Structures are given as C-alpha cells and as structure tokens.
C-alpha cells in the first residue's frame, strides 16, 4: 500500500494506484483463502499433509494451524496408547470390569465379563444391564444406588459359581461395575459355618447332661462335702456359660444359612420393646437400674418376631450388664432420616473409640475380664448385626468413655408397615 501511494503521487494518479493496490491485495487474499480451504479439505483425509508454502500473515496462519494439528495428533496417539494399555491390562484381569452409561446401558467391558457374565460383543453393546442380568437381587441392588456393600449372587452362566458385584458411581450418573469369582471363598465360608454348626450341635447334648448332674448335686447340698460346694458352683457357672455359647453359635449358624421366610410377621414394635424392658427389669432387679421406654408412634415392621426380639434384647441386656449399679437405660423408638430407628442408650463406663469398629466381631472382647464378670458369650452383637442385615437394617454404635454408649438400629422405610398419627407418643419408665 505504501509503495502504491508513492508511485501514485509521483505520476499524479494516487487514487487509481491505491485502488489498483487494493484490488491486488484482495485477489491475493482470496487466493490464499482458496488454498487454505483446499488444504483443510485434504488434511481431513491425510492429517500428515504439510501446509502450503506461503509468506507473511498467511504463512504464519498455516504454520500455526499445522503446529496445533501436530500437537493434537501427538496427544491423540498418547491417549490411544494409554487406552490400548488399559484395555490390554484389563483383558488380563480375572475380574470382570464393566462400564455402564447414565442410562444403564453397557458402554464397555473386558474379556472376563464375557466369561463370568456371558456378555457378547457387539450384540450387547448399549443394552441395559438389567435386561442381561435378570436376577431380582441384582436388579434391586442396581436400582437402589446404595453400593456401600457388595452383592453376592450365582453366576448367570454357571449356577455353581458365586460372583461378588461391587458398583461405583462416577461422572454424570455413570457406573463402574467390578465382578469377581468368590466361589472358593463361598465354599470355605459354608464349610466353616457347617463345621461350627455341627460341632455346636454335638456339644449341646454332653453340656446339657453335665449341667443337669451339677444342678442335681447342688440341689442336694446337704449330701455333698462342704469343700466341694464352691467347685461345683464354679463348674455349674462355666457349664452354663458354655451352654449359652453353644446356643448363640447355633443361632448364628441358622442366621447365616437360612433365609427369612417368605411369609413374615407384622411386628408391633412398642409391644416388643415393652416386653424386652419388662424382662430386663426382672433379670437385673438386683442392680436397681432405671429403665425408660419412649415410643414416638405405633410403628409396625415386617420381619421375624423371634429374630428382632433376640436382637433388641441383646442390646438392652448388654447395656444393663455393663452399666454400674443404679444406672439408666433408655430405649427409644422413632423415625429417622432413612425410615425407623430403635435406640438403646446407657450411662455406663463407655467404650474406647478404637474398639467400636470391631464390636460386632465374634468373641471380640473390649476387656477379657468382662466375660467372666458378666457371663457373656461375646456373640451378642454379632447376632444383632446378622439379624439387622437380614431385615435390611444396620447398626450404628457411638460411645464415650465415662459418659455411656448408644446403639441404634436403623430400619429402611420399606420395612415399615404403618405408624401412629403425627405427635402420638407412648412412654413408660420404672
């Protein structure tokens, strides 16, 4: 443009020279646009095509786009390499890995999923996972969106094979499902359960006989030498404790091996809690505890009356056992954020925090001397945990040393059959 102005001024045709220069510049720009458009069309088929030769602004544009294209190609190759390695490593896994989209359809799975679950490629691509895995327990587990605990069900391709499902949410409603074969573990657990059940059953008869003879001897103390009275009493105490352990082991075995009956009880919880409270008052009358019961409604749940009675009585009796004389035990029934809760609270010595996660383990002891002092079996909270799990409920434990403990049973809303009108409350104390 500057040159055109100088030439125009020299010959006295400034306007004409400027117009001619502008036309030439526009022609050059249109030609460069045409070349640019043709290059973009060609690199769609061959991304490695070099940019056209050019200078000035257009040369910088071509070179800049080419650099960006090269970086993008390198990034794509890097990501493809990572994806290929991920697919190769997942293919080597014995665990099935399945990616499920936000609509519940299959996005991707590895080879193990085809073996364990029977998925087929490409027929099952984007198919709903609940259409392919029709087990009612899996459908219920998948749709609840509560994946804190894994699910164990038989394999859809081999009923003798036991699979464990674990689902994790990620992204926008997507799911990652991991499935592993736990058949061997399941068989070992079944063998252990059968062994404990059989041994407990076999021990029951001799312990009952020993206990019977000891009771007979102690009922006729006058005929027994005085020096044998205390040993016989200690023998009877330990025989009774062993009988209680066998009873609780048999209860645990039954809870582990037998499913809840299809026809279940409609349990009126206030009546159940009052019965437990009255029984605890009689059993611990010598400790002069103050028992209080508060029911915030006439709630009913669906389940096993005997099992829930066992669970609640275990919690209340534990509270009474481990609370000092004259202590307070408060039982409360009311609504919770998840449905319904039964709370047993005491003002006993409390439990140190590091013990709490292990309290429901079999035979776990906070203090070894407690079993001797209270006659406990160490199985009560394990029974509570199993009973609640069979009813879709959970146990929450909170405790502070020197203040007391609180055990709360949380029942899901679907277990609750009916409740009292809002504001209705029943309470009792002694």
Buried (B, 14 or more C-beta within 10 A) or exposed (E): EEEBEEBBEEEEEBEEBBEBBEEEEEEEEEEBEEBBEEBEEEBEEEEEEEBBEBEEEBBEBBEEBBEEBEEEEEEEEEEEEEEEEEBEEBEEBEBBBBBBBEEBBBBBBBBBBBBBBBBEEEEBEEBBBBEBBEBEEBBEBBEEEEBEEBBEBBBBEBEEBBBBBBBEEEEEEBBBBBBBBBBEEBEEEEEEBEEBBEEBEEBBEEBEEBBEBBEEBBEEEEEEEEEEEEEBEEBBEBBBBBBBBBBBBBBBBEBBEEEBEEEBBEBBBBEBBBEBBBBBBEBBEEEEBEBBBBBBBBBBBBBBBEBBBBBBBBBBBBBBBBBEEEBBBBBBBBBBEEBBBBBBBBBBBBBEEEBBEEBBEBEBBBEEEBBEEBEBBBBBBBBBBBBBEBBBBBBEBBBEEEEBBBBBBBBBEEBBEEBBEEEEEBEBEE
